[in-house]
C-alpha cells in the first residue's frame, strides 16, 4: 500500500522552503530506505499553499494540473540551491470566520487521495494544519519564519538567510553613511518580535536598535545620537523593527486593511523616525526599508542544512505516525513538539537577557 504525502508552503516566502520540500521528497522516495520501512510513498506538491487545496477541483484535470504537481527525486534535485518557493505560496486561511472553507479543503484532500499533509510555514500556516488535524486530517508541520518568533523551536527556516541580508545591507549603508556623516535608519521585518532587528543590528554594529518588546522614547534616541556625534564617529546606524512603537502609542500601519489571518500591513516607522531625528537634532538623516529583500536570495548554508534535517525528520514522523506535531530544533537536536503548543503564541525577545534598555541596543554583559 502506498501513502500519498502532500507538501505545501504557506505565508511569506523565504530561503529554505525549496530545500525542505526536496528532502521530504528524497527521503520519502529513497529506494534504500524503502526496503527498511513497512510503507511506500508517493509525494505531490500543492501549489499556492492552502489556496491550492481550496481552489482545486479534484474532478477536473485542468484544475488538478494547475494546483497539484507530482514530485520525484529528479524534479527536486536542485531545489535546495534556490530561494523562494517553487510550489508558490499564499496567505489563504480556510478557517477564516468570514468565509470558512475548511469543509471544502477536507473534502478535496479526500478526493485527491491524500493521506498526510506536510505544511511548511509559520504560526498561521501551522495553525491551519493543527485545526485540520483536529478534524481528522493527518498533518505534520515544518517551522518557517524570518521573524524567528515561533515557539517550540530554537530555529525556523529562513531566519539565518534573512539575518545575513540585514547584516550585508547595513555593511553597504555604512560606507555611504560615513562618507556623508549621515544618520541611517534601517527598517527590518518583525511584527511582534525584534529578533531580526536585534541580531541584525548586533552583527552589523548598529548604534541604536529599536524593537517591539520595548516601546522607545524619541528624546532618548535624540540624546543618544547627540552624545555620539561629538565624538570621533560622525555617523550612526539606527535599526528599527517594523513592529516597534513609541512609548504609549501603537504600531505604525500602512493602512487598516486586514489579511485573511487578521493582520495589518506594518510600515512607516523608519520614515517617521528619520524625519524626527533630522528635525530635532539637525543631523542629516536618511531611511532605508529592507522590506522583501530580507526574504530574497539564495539560502545560507545553515538554512540548507536545517531544510535537509527538517525534511528528513518530517518523513520519519510519518513513518512513526507522529501526526499533529511540528518538526523542531531544540537544544541542538532535531525533535518534534505538538502543534497545539505553538498556536497563538509568540517567542519574543527576553529584555532581561538580551536588551539594554538604557543604550537601546543588545546587552554587553551575560551576567
C-alpha positions as CSV (number, residue, x, y, z in Angstrom):
1,X,0.0,0.0,0.0
2,X,1.3,3.5,-0.9
3,X,0.9,6.5,1.4
4,X,0.4,9.8,-0.5
5,X,2.1,12.8,1.0
6,X,1.0,16.3,0.0
7,X,3.6,19.0,0.8
8,X,2.8,22.8,0.7
9,X,4.3,26.1,1.6
10,X,2.3,28.9,3.2
11,X,2.7,32.5,4.2
12,X,5.6,34.6,3.3
13,X,8.3,33.1,1.1
14,X,11.9,32.8,2.3
15,X,15.1,30.8,1.5
16,X,15.0,27.2,2.8
17,X,11.5,26.3,1.7
18,X,12.6,24.6,-1.5
19,X,15.2,22.6,0.4
20,X,12.6,21.3,2.9
21,X,10.4,20.2,0.0
22,X,13.3,18.5,-1.7
23,X,14.3,16.5,1.4
24,X,10.7,15.4,2.1
25,X,10.6,14.0,-1.5
26,X,14.1,12.4,-1.4
27,X,13.6,10.8,2.0
28,X,10.1,9.5,1.1
29,X,11.2,8.1,-2.2
30,X,14.7,6.8,-1.3
31,X,14.8,3.2,-2.6
32,X,17.3,2.1,0.1
33,X,15.1,3.4,2.9
34,X,12.0,1.8,1.3
35,X,13.5,-1.6,1.9
36,X,13.8,-0.9,5.6
37,X,10.3,0.6,6.0
38,X,7.0,-1.1,6.0
39,X,5.4,1.6,3.8
40,X,5.9,3.1,0.3
41,X,5.3,6.8,-0.5
42,X,4.1,9.0,-3.3
43,X,4.6,12.7,-3.0
44,X,2.7,15.6,-4.6
45,X,3.2,19.3,-4.2
46,X,0.2,21.6,-3.6
47,X,0.7,24.9,-5.4
48,X,0.0,28.2,-3.6
49,X,-0.3,26.8,-0.1
50,X,-3.8,26.4,1.4
51,X,-5.2,28.3,-1.6
52,X,-4.4,25.2,-3.7
53,X,-6.5,22.9,-1.6
54,X,-9.3,25.5,-1.5
55,X,-9.4,26.2,-5.3
56,X,-8.6,22.8,-6.8
57,X,-11.4,20.8,-8.4
58,X,-10.3,17.1,-8.0
59,X,-12.7,16.1,-10.7
60,X,-11.3,18.4,-13.3
61,X,-8.0,17.5,-14.9
62,X,-7.1,21.1,-15.9
63,X,-7.7,22.2,-12.3
64,X,-5.6,19.4,-10.9
65,X,-2.8,20.3,-13.2
66,X,-3.0,23.9,-12.0
67,X,-2.8,23.2,-8.3
68,X,-1.2,19.7,-7.9
69,X,2.3,18.8,-9.0
70,X,3.7,15.2,-8.8
71,X,7.2,15.3,-7.3
72,X,10.1,13.0,-7.7
73,X,13.8,13.0,-6.9
74,X,14.8,14.2,-10.4
75,X,12.4,17.1,-10.3
76,X,13.6,18.4,-7.0
77,X,17.3,17.6,-7.4
78,X,18.5,21.2,-7.5
79,X,15.7,22.9,-5.5
80,X,17.7,23.5,-2.3
81,X,20.0,25.9,-4.2
82,X,17.3,28.4,-4.7
83,X,15.3,30.9,-2.6
84,X,11.6,31.4,-2.6
85,X,9.2,28.5,-3.1
86,X,8.8,26.7,-6.4
87,X,5.4,25.5,-5.3
88,X,4.2,29.0,-4.7
89,X,2.5,30.3,-1.6
90,X,-0.4,32.4,-0.3
91,X,-1.9,33.8,2.9
92,X,-5.1,31.9,2.4
93,X,-7.0,30.9,5.6
94,X,-9.5,28.1,5.1
95,X,-10.8,28.7,8.6
96,X,-11.5,32.5,8.1
97,X,-14.7,33.1,10.1
98,X,-16.0,35.4,7.4
99,X,-15.5,32.8,4.7
100,X,-14.9,29.3,6.2
101,X,-13.8,26.9,3.5
102,X,-12.4,24.2,5.8
103,X,-15.1,21.6,4.8
104,X,-14.1,22.1,1.1
105,X,-10.4,21.6,1.9
106,X,-11.2,18.4,3.9
107,X,-13.4,17.1,1.0
108,X,-10.7,17.9,-1.6
109,X,-8.0,16.2,0.5
110,X,-10.2,13.1,0.5
111,X,-10.9,13.2,-3.2
112,X,-7.3,13.6,-4.1
113,X,-6.4,10.6,-2.1
114,X,-4.0,12.5,0.2
115,X,-3.0,10.6,3.3
116,X,-0.8,13.1,5.0
117,X,-0.3,16.9,4.6
118,X,3.2,18.3,5.4
119,X,2.8,22.1,5.8
120,X,5.8,24.3,5.8
121,X,5.1,27.7,7.3
122,X,4.8,30.0,10.3
123,X,2.2,30.3,13.0
124,X,-0.7,31.0,10.6
125,X,0.1,28.1,8.2
126,X,0.7,25.7,11.1
127,X,-2.4,26.9,12.8
128,X,-4.5,25.7,9.8
129,X,-2.6,22.4,9.9
130,X,-3.5,21.9,13.5
131,X,-7.1,22.7,13.0
132,X,-7.3,20.2,10.2
133,X,-5.6,17.6,12.4
134,X,-8.3,18.2,15.0
135,X,-10.8,17.5,12.2
136,X,-9.2,14.1,11.4
137,X,-6.6,15.0,8.8
138,X,-3.1,13.7,9.4
139,X,-0.8,16.7,9.3
140,X,2.9,17.5,10.1
141,X,4.4,20.9,10.4
142,X,7.8,22.3,9.4
143,X,8.7,25.7,11.0
144,X,9.4,28.7,8.8
145,X,9.6,32.4,9.6
146,X,12.2,35.0,9.1
147,X,11.0,36.8,12.2
148,X,12.3,33.9,14.4
149,X,9.3,34.1,16.7
150,X,7.9,30.6,16.5
151,X,7.7,29.0,19.9
152,X,8.6,25.3,20.4
153,X,11.8,25.5,18.3
154,X,15.1,27.2,18.5
155,X,15.3,27.7,14.7
156,X,12.9,28.3,11.9
157,X,13.7,28.2,8.2
158,X,14.6,31.5,6.6
159,X,15.9,33.2,9.7
160,X,19.6,32.9,9.1
161,X,19.4,33.9,5.4
162,X,17.3,37.0,6.4
163,X,19.8,37.8,9.1
164,X,22.6,37.7,6.6
165,X,20.8,40.1,4.3
166,X,20.2,42.6,7.1
167,X,23.9,42.4,8.0
168,X,25.2,42.7,4.5
169,X,22.9,45.6,3.6
170,X,23.9,47.6,6.7
171,X,27.5,46.9,5.8
172,X,26.8,48.6,2.5
173,X,25.0,51.5,4.0
174,X,27.8,52.1,6.5
175,X,30.2,53.3,3.7
176,X,27.8,55.9,2.4
177,X,26.7,57.0,5.9
178,X,30.3,57.5,6.8
179,X,31.1,59.4,3.6
180,X,28.4,61.9,4.2
181,X,28.3,61.9,8.0
182,X,24.7,60.9,8.0
183,X,22.3,59.0,10.2
184,X,20.7,56.0,8.5
185,X,17.6,54.5,9.9
186,X,17.1,50.9,8.7
187,X,13.7,49.2,9.0
188,X,13.6,45.4,9.3
189,X,10.8,42.9,9.4
190,X,9.5,41.8,12.8
191,X,5.8,42.4,13.7
192,X,5.8,41.3,17.3
193,X,9.3,40.1,17.9
194,X,12.5,42.0,17.5
195,X,14.9,39.1,16.9
196,X,15.8,40.1,13.3
197,X,16.4,43.8,14.2
198,X,18.3,43.0,17.4
199,X,20.6,40.3,16.0
200,X,21.0,42.1,12.6
201,X,21.9,45.2,14.4
202,X,24.3,43.5,16.8
203,X,26.0,41.6,13.9
204,X,26.5,44.8,11.9
205,X,27.5,47.1,14.8
206,X,24.4,49.4,14.7
207,X,24.5,52.2,17.3
208,X,20.7,52.1,18.2
209,X,18.3,49.1,17.9
210,X,14.6,49.6,18.5
211,X,12.4,46.5,18.9
212,X,8.6,45.9,19.5
213,X,9.2,44.4,23.0
214,X,10.4,47.8,24.4
215,X,8.5,50.9,23.3
216,X,11.0,53.7,22.9
217,X,11.1,57.4,23.7
218,X,12.1,59.9,20.9
219,X,14.0,62.1,23.3
220,X,16.2,59.2,24.4
221,X,17.0,58.4,20.8
222,X,18.0,62.1,20.2
223,X,20.0,62.1,23.4
224,X,22.0,59.0,22.3
225,X,22.7,60.4,18.9
226,X,23.8,63.8,20.2
227,X,26.1,62.2,22.6
228,X,27.8,60.2,19.9
229,X,28.0,62.9,17.2
230,X,30.5,64.9,19.2
231,X,33.0,62.1,19.4
232,X,35.2,60.7,16.7
233,X,32.3,58.9,15.0
234,X,30.4,61.3,12.8
235,X,27.6,58.9,11.6
236,X,25.3,56.3,13.1
237,X,23.2,53.4,12.1
238,X,19.8,53.0,13.7
239,X,18.0,49.7,13.2
240,X,14.2,49.6,13.9
241,X,11.8,46.7,13.7
242,X,8.7,47.3,11.7
243,X,6.6,46.5,14.8
244,X,8.5,48.9,17.1
245,X,6.4,51.7,18.6
246,X,6.7,54.9,20.6
247,X,6.0,54.6,24.3
248,X,2.3,54.9,24.9
249,X,1.4,54.5,21.2
250,X,0.5,51.7,18.8
251,X,2.4,50.2,15.9
252,X,2.8,52.0,12.5
253,X,0.5,50.7,9.8
254,X,0.4,51.4,6.1
255,X,-3.3,51.0,6.1
256,X,-6.2,49.4,8.0
257,X,-6.8,46.5,5.7
258,X,-6.6,43.0,7.2
259,X,-5.3,39.8,5.6
260,X,-7.2,36.5,6.0
261,X,-5.5,35.9,9.3
262,X,-6.4,39.4,10.7
263,X,-3.0,41.1,10.3
264,X,-2.5,44.7,9.2
265,X,0.4,45.6,6.9
266,X,3.0,47.4,9.0
267,X,5.3,50.1,7.8
268,X,6.3,53.7,8.1
269,X,8.3,53.8,11.3
270,X,11.7,54.3,9.6
271,X,10.4,57.3,7.6
272,X,8.8,58.8,10.7
273,X,11.9,58.3,12.9
274,X,14.3,59.6,10.3
275,X,12.3,62.7,9.8
276,X,12.1,63.3,13.6
277,X,15.8,62.8,14.0
278,X,16.6,65.4,11.4
279,X,14.0,67.9,12.7
280,X,15.0,67.6,16.3
281,X,18.8,67.2,16.1
282,X,19.7,68.9,12.9
283,X,21.7,65.8,11.8
284,X,21.2,64.8,8.2
285,X,19.2,61.6,8.2
286,X,18.0,59.0,5.6
287,X,16.0,55.9,5.9
288,X,16.0,52.5,4.2
289,X,13.3,49.9,4.3
290,X,14.8,46.5,3.7
291,X,11.3,45.0,3.1
292,X,11.2,42.0,0.9
293,X,15.0,42.0,0.3
294,X,15.0,40.1,3.6
295,X,13.0,37.2,2.1
296,X,15.0,37.0,-1.2
297,X,18.2,35.4,-2.4
298,X,19.7,32.0,-2.1
299,X,19.6,30.1,1.2
300,X,22.5,30.4,3.6
301,X,24.5,27.3,4.5
302,X,22.6,27.0,7.7
303,X,19.2,27.2,6.1
304,X,20.2,24.5,3.6
305,X,21.3,22.2,6.4
306,X,18.2,22.9,8.5
307,X,15.9,22.4,5.5
308,X,17.5,19.0,4.9
309,X,17.2,17.9,8.5
310,X,13.6,19.2,8.9
311,X,12.5,17.5,5.6
312,X,14.1,14.2,6.7
313,X,12.5,14.4,10.2
314,X,9.1,15.1,8.7
315,X,9.1,11.8,6.8
316,X,10.4,9.9,9.9
317,X,7.4,11.3,11.8
318,X,5.1,10.0,9.1
319,X,6.7,6.5,9.4
320,X,6.3,6.7,13.2
321,X,2.7,8.2,12.9
322,X,3.6,11.3,14.9
323,X,0.9,13.4,13.5
324,X,-0.4,16.8,14.7
325,X,3.2,17.7,15.5
326,X,5.8,20.2,14.3
327,X,9.4,19.3,13.5
328,X,11.6,21.2,15.9
329,X,15.2,22.1,16.7
330,X,15.7,22.3,20.4
331,X,18.9,22.3,22.5
332,X,20.9,21.3,19.5
333,X,18.8,18.3,18.5
334,X,16.1,17.6,15.9
335,X,12.9,16.6,17.7
336,X,9.2,17.5,17.5
337,X,6.5,19.3,19.5
338,X,2.7,19.1,19.5
339,X,1.4,21.9,17.2
340,X,-1.2,22.8,19.8
341,X,1.6,24.1,21.9
342,X,2.8,26.7,19.3
343,X,-0.6,28.1,18.2
344,X,-1.4,31.7,19.2
345,X,2.0,32.1,20.9
346,X,4.9,34.3,20.0
347,X,8.6,33.9,21.1
348,X,9.6,37.5,21.9
349,X,13.0,38.9,23.0
350,X,13.6,38.5,26.7
351,X,14.6,42.0,27.7
352,X,16.3,41.0,30.9
353,X,18.6,38.6,29.0
354,X,19.2,40.3,25.6
355,X,18.3,44.0,25.6
356,X,19.9,47.1,27.2
357,X,17.0,49.5,27.8
358,X,19.4,52.4,28.6
359,X,21.5,52.1,25.4
360,X,18.7,50.9,23.2
361,X,20.9,48.1,22.0
362,X,21.9,44.5,22.7
363,X,23.3,43.8,26.2
364,X,27.0,43.9,26.8
365,X,27.1,41.5,29.7
366,X,25.9,37.9,30.1
367,X,25.8,38.3,33.9
